[in-house]
Amino acid sequence: SLSAVLGVLAGGFLDPTLPRHLERLHFSYSLIGVVFMVYMVAYAAASFFQVYFRLIHFVHLSFLIIFGLFIIACGFLLYAPSPIFRIRSQVWFVFVGQIFLGIGNSLIFVCQMPYLLSYSSHYNNASDEVAAILNITFALGDAVGPLVGSGLESAIGFPWATTVFAAFVMVFGVTYICVLLVRKYVYHVRPRLPTEETPLLHNRSNYNTPHFVADSKNT
């Protein structure tokens, strides 16, 4: 759900900041509307692609979410563009950034419901709880995004503000990968200690207990 917060926060980040940036590029109001429409078209097209081709059934949900995060980060590096690239701003950078944001958010949001349900399938009314969690994340992102965007833009300007946000999203994505790797090591690589369900005498594969010793102790 934190990835969903970041996705919504990215959209809220641009609500007050991107129009001012586009006005400096001499965009008309109608063209600014087209820029925001491009995001929604990309989001809808990417969502349809995922559902139609059943992408979530062939690719792990965590991979899709992480990929979406990095696509969003790349889009934010293109908006101004980032000063670290030392290239002049181009009109088409903004449109590409919006396309990247739409695709990235689609990858994140489409995966949220099945991802959360996979960890709460043993609870009663899990779908209701997941729906509530998603609504909270959307509200939180919408509330914080404009504040973060306006604050960073006022402090360091739009180019560096988008760069800082892109770096934060990338760090979050890398942290997400590290958490998945650690969890995989803990639950799939390290031998489990004997429990009531898997007593020591029956956990021969992990402790290499000879069969005749285990049989003699059982008798």
Solvent accessible surface area in square Angstrom, and as a share of the most:
residue,aa,sasa,rsa
1,S,45,0.29
2,L,120,0.60
3,S,6,0.04
4,A,0,0.00
5,V,19,0.11
6,L,12,0.06
7,G,0,0.00
8,V,19,0.11
9,L,19,0.09
10,A,0,0.00
11,G,20,0.20
12,G,2,0.02
13,F,0,0.00
14,L,3,0.02
15,D,80,0.41
16,P,33,0.21
17,T,0,0.00
18,L,0,0.00
19,P,33,0.21
20,R,105,0.38
21,H,12,0.05
22,L,0,0.00
23,E,84,0.37
24,R,134,0.49
25,L,50,0.25
26,H,168,0.75
27,F,15,0.06
28,S,61,0.40
29,Y,176,0.67
30,S,85,0.55
31,L,66,0.33
32,I,17,0.09
33,G,41,0.39
34,V,59,0.34
35,V,0,0.00
36,F,62,0.26
37,M,107,0.48
38,V,28,0.16
39,Y,37,0.14
40,M,106,0.47
41,V,87,0.50
42,A,13,0.10
43,Y,53,0.20
44,A,61,0.47
45,A,59,0.46
46,A,15,0.12
47,S,22,0.14
48,F,133,0.55
49,F,102,0.42
50,Q,4,0.02
51,V,104,0.60
52,Y,143,0.54
53,F,109,0.45
54,R,134,0.49
55,L,39,0.20
56,I,51,0.26
57,H,115,0.51
58,F,157,0.65
59,V,42,0.24
60,H,125,0.56
61,L,28,0.14
62,S,3,0.02
63,F,119,0.49
64,L,6,0.03
65,I,1,0.01
66,I,17,0.09
67,F,102,0.43
68,G,0,0.00
69,L,1,0.00
70,F,58,0.24
71,I,25,0.13
72,I,2,0.01
73,A,0,0.00
74,C,55,0.33
75,G,0,0.00
76,F,0,0.00
77,L,23,0.12
78,L,37,0.18
79,Y,0,0.00
80,A,6,0.05
81,P,9,0.06
82,S,1,0.01
83,P,45,0.28
84,I,98,0.50
85,F,85,0.35
86,R,221,0.81
87,I,89,0.45
88,R,205,0.75
89,S,45,0.29
90,Q,79,0.35
91,V,76,0.44
92,W,143,0.50
93,F,14,0.06
94,V,0,0.00
95,F,46,0.19
96,V,38,0.22
97,G,0,0.00
98,Q,2,0.01
99,I,68,0.35
100,F,67,0.28
101,L,4,0.02
102,G,0,0.00
103,I,57,0.29
104,G,0,0.00
105,N,1,0.01
106,S,0,0.00
107,L,11,0.05
108,I,0,0.00
109,F,37,0.15
110,V,38,0.22
111,C,0,0.00
112,Q,2,0.01
113,M,73,0.33
114,P,43,0.27
115,Y,28,0.11
116,L,28,0.14
117,L,56,0.28
118,S,70,0.45
119,Y,114,0.43
120,S,17,0.11
121,S,90,0.58
122,H,138,0.61
123,Y,123,0.47
124,N,133,0.68
125,N,109,0.56
126,A,12,0.09
127,S,63,0.41
128,D,93,0.48
129,E,91,0.41
130,V,4,0.02
131,A,39,0.30
132,A,50,0.39
133,I,73,0.37
134,L,16,0.08
135,N,98,0.50
136,I,114,0.58
137,T,9,0.05
138,F,70,0.29
139,A,63,0.49
140,L,89,0.44
141,G,0,0.00
142,D,83,0.43
143,A,63,0.49
144,V,51,0.29
145,G,0,0.00
146,P,42,0.26
147,L,134,0.67
148,V,49,0.28
149,G,0,0.00
150,S,38,0.24
151,G,41,0.39
152,L,45,0.23
153,E,22,0.10
154,S,100,0.64
155,A,81,0.62
156,I,77,0.39
157,G,26,0.25
158,F,3,0.01
159,P,51,0.32
160,W,114,0.40
161,A,0,0.00
162,T,0,0.00
163,T,14,0.08
164,V,68,0.39
165,F,7,0.03
166,A,1,0.00
167,A,52,0.40
168,F,114,0.48
169,V,1,0.01
170,M,61,0.27
171,V,95,0.55
172,F,47,0.20
173,G,0,0.00
174,V,78,0.45
175,T,68,0.40
176,Y,31,0.12
177,I,64,0.32
178,C,66,0.40
179,V,82,0.47
180,L,36,0.18
181,L,110,0.55
182,V,92,0.53
183,R,84,0.31
184,K,123,0.52
185,Y,115,0.44
186,V,47,0.27
187,Y,147,0.56
188,H,144,0.64
189,V,95,0.54
190,R,130,0.47
191,P,84,0.53
192,R,161,0.59
193,L,140,0.69
194,P,53,0.33
195,T,73,0.42
196,E,166,0.75
197,E,143,0.64
198,T,43,0.25
199,P,54,0.34
200,L,91,0.45
201,L,53,0.27
202,H,125,0.56
203,N,19,0.10
204,R,70,0.26
205,S,99,0.64
206,N,58,0.30
207,Y,83,0.32
208,N,126,0.64
209,T,29,0.17
210,P,64,0.40
211,H,123,0.55
212,F,153,0.64
213,V,43,0.24
214,A,0,0.00
215,D,72,0.37
216,S,70,0.45
217,K,132,0.56
218,N,74,0.38
219,T,149,0.86
